[in-house]
């Protein structure tokens, strides 16, 4: 695969995350009943960045957690019976019952990762709402799932690949499309 285009640089990612943080606060009329849950790996770091921005805006912290949903598309033993991604680890120490859980991920594609994350959250309790924040929505949904907060919509072909890099794991903030 070769690089087709650079979609977002560090400054554009920061602007998108700041906008999403404001949208989360506005839509939920504050953060009192909200829990930000990052989907590992990059979704966790994006959720942490959103939480930092929300503290600066609201002056108080938002509750956070993380889910590890590992995709082993070639290893069926690590998927559940319906061939969905297997939830490996749930680190949400807050009670989700009657709370607004905001899942955070880097790229929304088929929707299968988000569905697995929603199932994991529902196993912990019954939230009043589950919302979804993503840095990139690239289309090609296989399930009726949509993001409530989107950093950037990037229509892609099924042969293209979106690569999100974050400084915490990749030493640079960037979103690139490969063909």
C-alpha positions in Angstrom: 0.0 0.0 0.0 1.2 3.5 -0.8 0.2 6.8 0.8 -2.6 8.5 -1.1 -3.1 11.6 1.0 -2.5 13.1 4.4 -6.0 13.9 5.8 -5.3 15.4 9.2 -2.1 16.8 10.9 -1.5 17.4 14.6 -3.2 20.8 14.5 -6.3 19.5 12.7 -6.6 16.6 15.1 -6.4 19.0 18.1 -9.1 21.2 16.6 -11.4 18.3 15.9 -11.0 17.0 19.4 -11.6 20.4 20.9 -14.8 20.7 18.8 -16.0 17.2 19.9 -15.3 18.1 23.5 -17.6 21.2 23.2 -20.2 19.2 21.4 -20.3 16.5 24.1 -20.8 19.1 26.8 -23.5 21.0 24.8 -25.4 17.9 23.8 -25.4 16.4 27.4 -26.0 19.8 29.1 -22.8 19.3 31.1 -20.9 16.2 32.1 -22.4 15.1 35.4 -24.1 11.9 34.1 -21.4 11.1 31.4 -18.7 8.5 31.2 -16.1 8.6 28.4 -15.0 5.1 27.4 -12.1 4.7 25.0 -11.9 1.7 22.8 -8.2 0.5 22.8 -5.8 1.3 21.6 -6.0 4.7 19.9 -9.6 5.4 21.1 -8.3 5.2 24.7 -5.7 8.0 24.0 -8.3 10.1 22.2 -10.7 9.7 25.1 -8.0 10.9 27.5 -7.4 13.9 25.3 -11.1 14.6 25.2 -11.2 14.3 29.0 -8.4 16.8 29.4 -10.2 19.3 27.1 -13.5 18.8 29.0 -11.7 19.6 32.3 -10.4 22.8 30.9 -13.8 23.8 29.6 -16.0 22.7 32.5 -13.5 23.0 35.4 -14.2 19.5 36.6 -13.2 16.0 35.5 -15.4 13.6 33.5 -15.5 10.0 34.5 -13.5 7.7 32.1 -13.0 4.0 31.3 -11.6 1.8 28.6 -12.4 -1.3 26.6 -10.0 -3.6 24.9 -11.7 -5.2 21.9 -9.1 -7.0 20.0 -9.8 -7.8 16.3 -8.2 -11.0 15.1 -10.0 -11.3 11.8 -7.9 -14.4 10.7 -8.2 -16.2 14.1 -11.7 -17.4 14.6 -10.9 -18.8 18.0 -10.6 -15.2 19.3 -14.0 -14.2 18.1 -17.3 -15.0 19.7 -19.8 -17.5 18.3 -21.4 -14.9 16.0 -17.9 -14.0 14.6 -17.9 -10.6 16.3 -14.7 -9.1 17.8 -14.0 -10.6 21.2 -14.0 -8.3 24.2 -10.7 -8.9 26.0 -10.7 -6.4 28.9 -13.1 -4.0 30.4 -11.7 -1.3 32.7 -14.8 0.8 33.6 -14.8 1.3 37.4 -17.9 3.5 37.4 -21.5 2.3 37.5 -22.9 2.8 34.0 -26.5 2.3 35.0 -28.6 5.4 34.1 -25.4 7.2 32.8 -24.6 8.5 29.4 -21.8 6.4 28.1 -19.8 8.0 25.3 -17.7 5.4 23.4 -14.6 6.9 21.8 -12.7 5.3 18.8 -10.3 6.5 16.1 -12.0 5.2 13.0 -15.6 4.1 12.4 -15.8 1.6 9.5 -18.1 -1.4 9.5 -19.5 -0.8 13.0 -18.5 -4.2 14.3 -16.0 -2.9 16.9 -18.6 -0.4 18.2 -21.2 -3.2 18.4 -18.9 -5.3 20.5 -18.1 -2.3 22.7 -21.9 -1.6 23.2 -22.4 -5.3 24.2 -19.6 -5.0 26.7 -21.1 -1.8 28.2 -24.6 -3.4 28.4 -23.1 -6.3 30.3 -22.1 -3.8 33.0 -25.5 -2.3 33.5 -28.1 -0.3 31.6 -27.0 3.1 30.6 -29.6 5.8 29.8 -27.7 6.4 26.5 -24.7 5.1 24.6 -23.2 7.8 22.3 -20.3 7.4 19.9 -17.4 9.8 19.2 -14.9 9.1 16.4 -12.0 11.0 15.0 -12.7 9.6 11.5 -15.9 8.2 9.9 -15.0 6.5 6.6 -18.4 4.9 5.7 -18.9 1.3 4.6 -21.1 0.4 7.5 -22.3 -3.2 7.8 -24.5 -2.5 10.9 -26.9 0.4 11.5 -24.5 2.3 13.7 -23.6 6.0 13.3 -21.4 8.4 15.3 -22.9 11.2 17.3 -19.6 13.2 17.2 -17.3 13.0 14.2 -13.9 14.7 13.8 -14.0 14.3 10.0 -16.0 12.3 7.5 -13.8 10.8 4.9 -15.6 8.8 2.1 -13.3 6.0 1.1 -13.4 3.0 -1.3 -13.3 -0.4 0.3 -9.7 -0.9 -1.0 -8.4 2.2 0.8 -7.1 2.1 4.4 -7.2 4.9 6.9 -4.3 5.0 9.3 -4.6 7.1 12.5 -1.3 7.8 14.4 -1.2 9.3 17.9 1.9 10.5 19.7 1.3 8.2 22.6 2.0 5.1 20.5 3.3 6.4 17.1 5.3 9.5 18.1 3.3 11.7 15.7 -0.4 12.8 15.3 -1.6 12.2 11.8 -4.4 10.7 9.8 -3.4 9.3 6.4 -5.2 7.4 3.6 -3.4 4.5 1.8 -4.4 2.8 -1.4 
